[in-house]
């Protein structure tokens, strides 16, 4: 079953998440909203990278931080804590 959330990151932008989980891990995820990510095509890579990630605030935040650092991604209106929260709200 697909679950959804809409979350306004404090002092940031709106994030929408569509999510499927299995055994406490992300099976499929789609992230949209009015935030900016550069390079833009990395949102799809991020979604792919999150598959298999544990549904836990600390784990998700660390995973997101590592992804952004590894690929030198700039985000505007979104941060790892806020995105992790939006993902957890969809569960």
MISE-122610 format. One record per atom (N, C-alpha, C): residue number from 1; residue in three letters; atom name; x, y, z. Coordinates in Angstrom, 3 decimals, always signed. Layout:
REM residues N
+-----+------+------+----------+----------+----------+
: pos : code : site :     east :    north :       up :
+-----+------+------+----------+----------+----------+
: NUM :  ala :   CA :        X :        Y :        Z :
...
+-----+------+------+----------+----------+----------+
//
This chain:
REM residues 91
+-----+------+------+----------+----------+----------+
: pos : code : site :     east :    north :       up :
+-----+------+------+----------+----------+----------+
:   1 :  unk :    N :   +0.826 :   -1.169 :   +0.000 :
:   1 :  unk :   CA :   +0.000 :   +0.000 :   +0.000 :
:   1 :  unk :    C :   +0.885 :   +1.253 :   +0.000 :
:   2 :  unk :    N :   +0.534 :   +2.204 :   -0.841 :
:   2 :  unk :   CA :   +1.265 :   +3.464 :   -0.908 :
:   2 :  unk :    C :   +0.719 :   +4.404 :   +0.163 :
:   3 :  unk :    N :   +1.637 :   +4.965 :   +0.943 :
:   3 :  unk :   CA :   +1.280 :   +5.934 :   +1.970 :
:   3 :  unk :    C :   +1.881 :   +7.270 :   +1.571 :
:   4 :  unk :    N :   +1.249 :   +8.353 :   +2.027 :
:   4 :  unk :   CA :   +1.681 :   +9.680 :   +1.607 :
:   4 :  unk :    C :   +1.816 :  +10.611 :   +2.803 :
:   5 :  unk :    N :   +2.656 :  +11.618 :   +2.625 :
:   5 :  unk :   CA :   +2.744 :  +12.700 :   +3.602 :
:   5 :  unk :    C :   +3.009 :  +14.001 :   +2.874 :
:   6 :  unk :    N :   +2.602 :  +15.077 :   +3.515 :
:   6 :  unk :   CA :   +2.912 :  +16.432 :   +3.070 :
:   6 :  unk :    C :   +3.444 :  +17.136 :   +4.298 :
:   7 :  unk :    N :   +4.636 :  +17.697 :   +4.194 :
:   7 :  unk :   CA :   +5.294 :  +18.288 :   +5.361 :
:   7 :  unk :    C :   +5.955 :  +19.597 :   +4.974 :
:   8 :  unk :    N :   +5.689 :  +20.631 :   +5.751 :
:   8 :  unk :   CA :   +6.339 :  +21.932 :   +5.576 :
:   8 :  unk :    C :   +7.525 :  +21.964 :   +6.529 :
:   9 :  unk :    N :   +8.707 :  +21.950 :   +5.968 :
:   9 :  unk :   CA :   +9.925 :  +21.972 :   +6.778 :
:   9 :  unk :    C :  +10.024 :  +23.327 :   +7.473 :
:  10 :  unk :    N :  +10.243 :  +23.343 :   +8.788 :
:  10 :  unk :   CA :  +10.378 :  +24.624 :   +9.485 :
:  10 :  unk :    C :  +11.445 :  +25.498 :   +8.825 :
:  11 :  unk :    N :  +11.063 :  +26.723 :   +8.506 :
:  11 :  unk :   CA :  +11.936 :  +27.672 :   +7.820 :
:  11 :  unk :    C :  +12.413 :  +27.143 :   +6.472 :
:  12 :  unk :    N :  +11.631 :  +26.256 :   +5.876 :
:  12 :  unk :   CA :  +11.994 :  +25.666 :   +4.592 :
:  12 :  unk :    C :  +10.793 :  +25.569 :   +3.671 :
:  13 :  unk :    N :  +10.814 :  +24.585 :   +2.818 :
:  13 :  unk :   CA :   +9.803 :  +24.408 :   +1.779 :
:  13 :  unk :    C :   +8.910 :  +23.201 :   +2.065 :
:  14 :  unk :    N :   +7.924 :  +23.028 :   +1.189 :
:  14 :  unk :   CA :   +6.975 :  +21.926 :   +1.283 :
:  14 :  unk :    C :   +7.570 :  +20.671 :   +0.632 :
:  15 :  unk :    N :   +7.426 :  +19.536 :   +1.305 :
:  15 :  unk :   CA :   +7.919 :  +18.255 :   +0.792 :
:  15 :  unk :    C :   +6.760 :  +17.271 :   +0.776 :
:  16 :  unk :    N :   +6.601 :  +16.559 :   -0.341 :
:  16 :  unk :   CA :   +5.584 :  +15.519 :   -0.466 :
:  16 :  unk :    C :   +6.297 :  +14.187 :   -0.677 :
:  17 :  unk :    N :   +5.834 :  +13.167 :   +0.049 :
:  17 :  unk :   CA :   +6.448 :  +11.848 :   -0.037 :
:  17 :  unk :    C :   +5.371 :  +10.803 :   -0.312 :
:  18 :  unk :    N :   +5.621 :   +9.940 :   -1.275 :
:  18 :  unk :   CA :   +4.823 :   +8.741 :   -1.505 :
:  18 :  unk :    C :   +5.745 :   +7.574 :   -1.202 :
:  19 :  unk :    N :   +5.265 :   +6.635 :   -0.407 :
:  19 :  unk :   CA :   +6.159 :   +5.638 :   +0.161 :
:  19 :  unk :    C :   +5.507 :   +4.265 :   +0.265 :
:  20 :  unk :    N :   +6.289 :   +3.261 :   -0.030 :
:  20 :  unk :   CA :   +5.932 :   +1.871 :   +0.262 :
:  20 :  unk :    C :   +7.042 :   +1.303 :   +1.127 :
:  21 :  unk :    N :   +6.667 :   +0.594 :   +2.184 :
:  21 :  unk :   CA :   +7.667 :   -0.032 :   +3.044 :
:  21 :  unk :    C :   +7.414 :   -1.526 :   +3.131 :
:  22 :  unk :    N :   +8.463 :   -2.228 :   +3.544 :
:  22 :  unk :   CA :   +8.358 :   -3.663 :   +3.763 :
:  22 :  unk :    C :   +9.339 :   -4.034 :   +4.865 :
:  23 :  unk :    N :   +8.821 :   -4.616 :   +5.927 :
:  23 :  unk :   CA :   +9.638 :   -5.044 :   +7.060 :
:  23 :  unk :    C :  +10.471 :   -3.895 :   +7.637 :
:  24 :  unk :    N :   +9.848 :   -2.698 :   +7.730 :
:  24 :  unk :   CA :  +10.513 :   -1.561 :   +8.348 :
:  24 :  unk :    C :  +11.551 :   -0.867 :   +7.486 :
:  25 :  unk :    N :  +11.571 :   -1.209 :   +6.182 :
:  25 :  unk :   CA :  +12.530 :   -0.577 :   +5.273 :
:  25 :  unk :    C :  +11.797 :   -0.025 :   +4.046 :
:  26 :  unk :    N :  +12.397 :   +0.970 :   +3.423 :
:  26 :  unk :   CA :  +11.800 :   +1.590 :   +2.245 :
:  26 :  unk :    C :  +11.868 :   +0.623 :   +1.068 :
:  27 :  unk :    N :  +10.717 :   +0.394 :   +0.463 :
:  27 :  unk :   CA :  +10.634 :   -0.469 :   -0.713 :
:  27 :  unk :    C :  +10.567 :   +0.380 :   -1.990 :
:  28 :  unk :    N :   +9.838 :   +1.499 :   -1.904 :
:  28 :  unk :   CA :   +9.681 :   +2.400 :   -3.046 :
:  28 :  unk :    C :   +9.371 :   +3.782 :   -2.483 :
:  29 :  unk :    N :   +9.939 :   +4.835 :   -3.100 :
:  29 :  unk :   CA :   +9.720 :   +6.192 :   -2.610 :
:  29 :  unk :    C :   +9.738 :   +7.192 :   -3.757 :
:  30 :  unk :    N :   +8.876 :   +8.196 :   -3.649 :
:  30 :  unk :   CA :   +8.829 :   +9.316 :   -4.597 :
:  30 :  unk :    C :   +8.803 :  +10.590 :   -3.766 :
:  31 :  unk :    N :   +9.729 :  +11.507 :   -4.035 :
:  31 :  unk :   CA :   +9.850 :  +12.756 :   -3.282 :
:  31 :  unk :    C :   +9.628 :  +13.923 :   -4.236 :
:  32 :  unk :    N :   +8.670 :  +14.781 :   -3.897 :
:  32 :  unk :   CA :   +8.402 :  +15.980 :   -4.679 :
:  32 :  unk :    C :   +8.208 :  +17.153 :   -3.717 :
:  33 :  unk :    N :   +8.040 :  +18.350 :   -4.262 :
:  33 :  unk :   CA :   +7.783 :  +19.516 :   -3.434 :
:  33 :  unk :    C :   +8.280 :  +20.771 :   -4.105 :
:  34 :  unk :    N :   +8.295 :  +21.858 :   -3.328 :
:  34 :  unk :   CA :   +8.723 :  +23.127 :   -3.906 :
:  34 :  unk :    C :  +10.129 :  +23.527 :   -3.454 :
:  35 :  unk :    N :  +10.923 :  +22.540 :   -3.098 :
:  35 :  unk :   CA :  +12.325 :  +22.761 :   -2.739 :
:  35 :  unk :    C :  +13.183 :  +22.661 :   -4.003 :
:  36 :  unk :    N :  +14.445 :  +23.011 :   -3.875 :
:  36 :  unk :   CA :  +15.370 :  +22.933 :   -5.003 :
:  36 :  unk :    C :  +16.559 :  +22.054 :   -4.645 :
:  37 :  unk :    N :  +16.960 :  +21.234 :   -5.598 :
:  37 :  unk :   CA :  +18.137 :  +20.395 :   -5.442 :
:  37 :  unk :    C :  +18.985 :  +20.567 :   -6.695 :
:  38 :  unk :    N :  +20.284 :  +20.745 :   -6.488 :
:  38 :  unk :   CA :  +21.165 :  +20.907 :   -7.640 :
:  38 :  unk :    C :  +22.320 :  +19.919 :   -7.540 :
:  39 :  unk :    N :  +22.571 :  +19.123 :   -8.529 :
:  39 :  unk :   CA :  +21.858 :  +19.036 :   -9.793 :
:  39 :  unk :    C :  +20.474 :  +18.401 :   -9.624 :
:  40 :  unk :    N :  +19.515 :  +18.873 :  -10.410 :
:  40 :  unk :   CA :  +18.116 :  +18.471 :  -10.283 :
:  40 :  unk :    C :  +17.888 :  +16.976 :  -10.469 :
:  41 :  unk :    N :  +18.611 :  +16.372 :  -11.384 :
:  41 :  unk :   CA :  +18.381 :  +14.942 :  -11.669 :
:  41 :  unk :    C :  +18.782 :  +14.031 :  -10.504 :
:  42 :  unk :    N :  +19.421 :  +14.570 :   -9.502 :
:  42 :  unk :   CA :  +19.859 :  +13.754 :   -8.369 :
:  42 :  unk :    C :  +18.711 :  +13.330 :   -7.469 :
:  43 :  unk :    N :  +17.533 :  +13.946 :   -7.610 :
:  43 :  unk :   CA :  +16.392 :  +13.520 :   -6.800 :
:  43 :  unk :    C :  +16.037 :  +12.073 :   -7.125 :
:  44 :  unk :    N :  +16.121 :  +11.693 :   -8.385 :
:  44 :  unk :   CA :  +15.841 :  +10.310 :   -8.773 :
:  44 :  unk :    C :  +16.895 :   +9.367 :   -8.211 :
:  45 :  unk :    N :  +18.140 :   +9.776 :   -8.239 :
:  45 :  unk :   CA :  +19.228 :   +8.975 :   -7.668 :
:  45 :  unk :    C :  +19.028 :   +8.837 :   -6.149 :
:  46 :  unk :    N :  +18.587 :   +9.907 :   -5.498 :
:  46 :  unk :   CA :  +18.310 :   +9.862 :   -4.068 :
:  46 :  unk :    C :  +17.208 :   +8.866 :   -3.763 :
:  47 :  unk :    N :  +16.137 :   +8.889 :   -4.551 :
:  47 :  unk :   CA :  +15.028 :   +7.949 :   -4.345 :
:  47 :  unk :    C :  +15.520 :   +6.508 :   -4.482 :
:  48 :  unk :    N :  +16.321 :   +6.245 :   -5.491 :
:  48 :  unk :   CA :  +16.890 :   +4.905 :   -5.682 :
:  48 :  unk :    C :  +17.776 :   +4.529 :   -4.501 :
:  49 :  unk :    N :  +18.557 :   +5.488 :   -4.025 :
:  49 :  unk :   CA :  +19.500 :   +5.250 :   -2.933 :
:  49 :  unk :    C :  +18.791 :   +4.967 :   -1.611 :
:  50 :  unk :    N :  +17.582 :   +5.496 :   -1.438 :
:  50 :  unk :   CA :  +16.839 :   +5.297 :   -0.187 :
:  50 :  unk :    C :  +16.177 :   +3.920 :   -0.096 :
:  51 :  unk :    N :  +16.025 :   +3.229 :   -1.214 :
:  51 :  unk :   CA :  +15.423 :   +1.891 :   -1.193 :
:  51 :  unk :    C :  +16.278 :   +0.978 :   -0.324 :
:  52 :  unk :    N :  +15.632 :   +0.338 :   +0.636 :
:  52 :  unk :   CA :  +16.325 :   -0.548 :   +1.562 :
:  52 :  unk :    C :  +16.725 :   +0.127 :   +2.862 :
:  53 :  unk :    N :  +16.585 :   +1.454 :   +2.926 :
:  53 :  unk :   CA :  +16.962 :   +2.190 :   +4.133 :
:  53 :  unk :    C :  +15.942 :   +1.946 :   +5.250 :
:  54 :  unk :    N :  +16.436 :   +1.819 :   +6.455 :
:  54 :  unk :   CA :  +15.601 :   +1.589 :   +7.634 :
:  54 :  unk :    C :  +14.764 :   +2.824 :   +7.946 :
:  55 :  unk :    N :  +13.518 :   +2.602 :   +8.356 :
:  55 :  unk :   CA :  +12.601 :   +3.685 :   +8.703 :
:  55 :  unk :    C :  +12.847 :   +4.135 :  +10.144 :
:  56 :  unk :    N :  +13.891 :   +4.916 :  +10.320 :
:  56 :  unk :   CA :  +14.320 :   +5.403 :  +11.625 :
:  56 :  unk :    C :  +14.892 :   +6.803 :  +11.416 :
:  57 :  unk :    N :  +14.494 :   +7.772 :  +12.246 :
:  57 :  unk :   CA :  +14.910 :   +9.172 :  +12.074 :
:  57 :  unk :    C :  +16.426 :   +9.317 :  +11.977 :
:  58 :  unk :    N :  +17.138 :   +8.743 :  +12.916 :
:  58 :  unk :   CA :  +18.597 :   +8.883 :  +12.945 :
:  58 :  unk :    C :  +19.253 :   +8.232 :  +11.733 :
:  59 :  unk :    N :  +18.799 :   +7.032 :  +11.394 :
:  59 :  unk :   CA :  +19.357 :   +6.302 :  +10.248 :
:  59 :  unk :    C :  +19.088 :   +7.062 :   +8.949 :
:  60 :  unk :    N :  +17.846 :   +7.539 :   +8.777 :
:  60 :  unk :   CA :  +17.499 :   +8.284 :   +7.567 :
:  60 :  unk :    C :  +18.318 :   +9.568 :   +7.451 :
:  61 :  unk :    N :  +18.431 :  +10.322 :   +8.532 :
:  61 :  unk :   CA :  +19.183 :  +11.576 :   +8.510 :
:  61 :  unk :    C :  +20.641 :  +11.322 :   +8.135 :
:  62 :  unk :    N :  +21.248 :  +10.327 :   +8.744 :
:  62 :  unk :   CA :  +22.643 :  +10.005 :   +8.443 :
:  62 :  unk :    C :  +22.796 :   +9.575 :   +6.980 :
:  63 :  unk :    N :  +21.861 :   +8.749 :   +6.516 :
:  63 :  unk :   CA :  +21.872 :   +8.277 :   +5.132 :
:  63 :  unk :    C :  +21.774 :   +9.465 :   +4.165 :
:  64 :  unk :    N :  +20.861 :  +10.392 :   +4.440 :
:  64 :  unk :   CA :  +20.686 :  +11.568 :   +3.586 :
:  64 :  unk :    C :  +21.927 :  +12.461 :   +3.606 :
:  65 :  unk :    N :  +22.470 :  +12.706 :   +4.789 :
:  65 :  unk :   CA :  +23.689 :  +13.523 :   +4.898 :
:  65 :  unk :    C :  +24.833 :  +12.914 :   +4.079 :
:  66 :  unk :    N :  +25.013 :  +11.615 :   +4.210 :
:  66 :  unk :   CA :  +26.086 :  +10.933 :   +3.466 :
:  66 :  unk :    C :  +25.871 :  +11.018 :   +1.959 :
:  67 :  unk :    N :  +24.616 :  +10.856 :   +1.533 :
:  67 :  unk :   CA :  +24.298 :  +10.928 :   +0.102 :
:  67 :  unk :    C :  +24.629 :  +12.316 :   -0.431 :
:  68 :  unk :    N :  +24.163 :  +13.372 :   +0.257 :
:  68 :  unk :   CA :  +24.403 :  +14.734 :   -0.207 :
:  68 :  unk :    C :  +25.889 :  +15.071 :   -0.248 :
:  69 :  unk :    N :  +26.635 :  +14.617 :   +0.735 :
:  69 :  unk :   CA :  +28.080 :  +14.885 :   +0.748 :
:  69 :  unk :    C :  +28.792 :  +14.110 :   -0.359 :
:  70 :  unk :    N :  +28.413 :  +12.857 :   -0.550 :
:  70 :  unk :   CA :  +29.067 :  +12.007 :   -1.551 :
:  70 :  unk :    C :  +28.905 :  +12.546 :   -2.970 :
:  71 :  unk :    N :  +27.729 :  +13.105 :   -3.258 :
:  71 :  unk :   CA :  +27.440 :  +13.581 :   -4.612 :
:  71 :  unk :    C :  +27.531 :  +15.103 :   -4.735 :
:  72 :  unk :    N :  +27.983 :  +15.783 :   -3.689 :
:  72 :  unk :   CA :  +28.154 :  +17.242 :   -3.706 :
:  72 :  unk :    C :  +26.876 :  +17.954 :   -4.143 :
:  73 :  unk :    N :  +25.771 :  +17.601 :   -3.478 :
:  73 :  unk :   CA :  +24.464 :  +18.146 :   -3.815 :
:  73 :  unk :    C :  +24.178 :  +19.383 :   -2.971 :
:  74 :  unk :    N :  +23.648 :  +20.413 :   -3.623 :
:  74 :  unk :   CA :  +23.188 :  +21.607 :   -2.930 :
:  74 :  unk :    C :  +21.672 :  +21.543 :   -2.821 :
:  75 :  unk :    N :  +21.151 :  +21.767 :   -1.626 :
:  75 :  unk :   CA :  +19.712 :  +21.761 :   -1.407 :
:  75 :  unk :    C :  +19.284 :  +23.111 :   -0.851 :
:  76 :  unk :    N :  +18.159 :  +23.597 :   -1.331 :
:  76 :  unk :   CA :  +17.612 :  +24.864 :   -0.894 :
:  76 :  unk :    C :  +16.168 :  +24.639 :   -0.458 :
:  77 :  unk :    N :  +15.873 :  +24.962 :   +0.792 :
:  77 :  unk :   CA :  +14.521 :  +24.789 :   +1.318 :
:  77 :  unk :    C :  +14.248 :  +23.418 :   +1.875 :
:  78 :  unk :    N :  +15.283 :  +22.593 :   +1.951 :
:  78 :  unk :   CA :  +15.135 :  +21.231 :   +2.465 :
:  78 :  unk :    C :  +16.434 :  +20.857 :   +3.171 :
:  79 :  unk :    N :  +16.314 :  +20.057 :   +4.217 :
:  79 :  unk :   CA :  +17.495 :  +19.556 :   +4.925 :
:  79 :  unk :    C :  +17.254 :  +18.099 :   +5.300 :
:  80 :  unk :    N :  +18.286 :  +17.438 :   +5.762 :
:  80 :  unk :   CA :  +18.178 :  +16.001 :   +6.042 :
:  80 :  unk :    C :  +17.183 :  +15.709 :   +7.161 :
:  81 :  unk :    N :  +17.145 :  +16.535 :   +8.187 :
:  81 :  unk :   CA :  +16.195 :  +16.321 :   +9.291 :
:  81 :  unk :    C :  +14.755 :  +16.455 :   +8.815 :
:  82 :  unk :    N :  +14.499 :  +17.490 :   +8.030 :
:  82 :  unk :   CA :  +13.146 :  +17.722 :   +7.526 :
:  82 :  unk :    C :  +12.691 :  +16.643 :   +6.566 :
:  83 :  unk :    N :  +13.579 :  +16.212 :   +5.678 :
:  83 :  unk :   CA :  +13.216 :  +15.156 :   +4.734 :
:  83 :  unk :    C :  +12.995 :  +13.838 :   +5.462 :
:  84 :  unk :    N :  +13.842 :  +13.540 :   +6.443 :
:  84 :  unk :   CA :  +13.647 :  +12.321 :   +7.236 :
:  84 :  unk :    C :  +12.292 :  +12.352 :   +7.937 :
:  85 :  unk :    N :  +11.920 :  +13.495 :   +8.470 :
:  85 :  unk :   CA :  +10.625 :  +13.648 :   +9.135 :
:  85 :  unk :    C :   +9.474 :  +13.414 :   +8.149 :
:  86 :  unk :    N :   +9.575 :  +13.986 :   +6.959 :
:  86 :  unk :   CA :   +8.537 :  +13.813 :   +5.940 :
:  86 :  unk :    C :   +8.409 :  +12.339 :   +5.539 :
:  87 :  unk :    N :   +9.522 :  +11.658 :   +5.438 :
:  87 :  unk :   CA :   +9.502 :  +10.228 :   +5.090 :
:  87 :  unk :    C :   +8.826 :   +9.427 :   +6.206 :
:  88 :  unk :    N :   +9.189 :   +9.699 :   +7.438 :
:  88 :  unk :   CA :   +8.590 :   +8.972 :   +8.561 :
:  88 :  unk :    C :   +7.098 :   +9.252 :   +8.711 :
:  89 :  unk :    N :   +6.676 :  +10.465 :   +8.389 :
:  89 :  unk :   CA :   +5.254 :  +10.812 :   +8.466 :
:  89 :  unk :    C :   +4.418 :  +10.004 :   +7.468 :
:  90 :  unk :    N :   +5.020 :   +9.574 :   +6.393 :
:  90 :  unk :   CA :   +4.305 :   +8.802 :   +5.367 :
:  90 :  unk :    C :   +4.138 :   +7.343 :   +5.779 :
:  91 :  unk :    N :   +4.853 :   +6.913 :   +6.773 :
:  91 :  unk :   CA :   +4.812 :   +5.497 :   +7.172 :
:  91 :  unk :    C :   +3.599 :   +5.188 :   +8.027 :
+-----+------+------+----------+----------+----------+
//
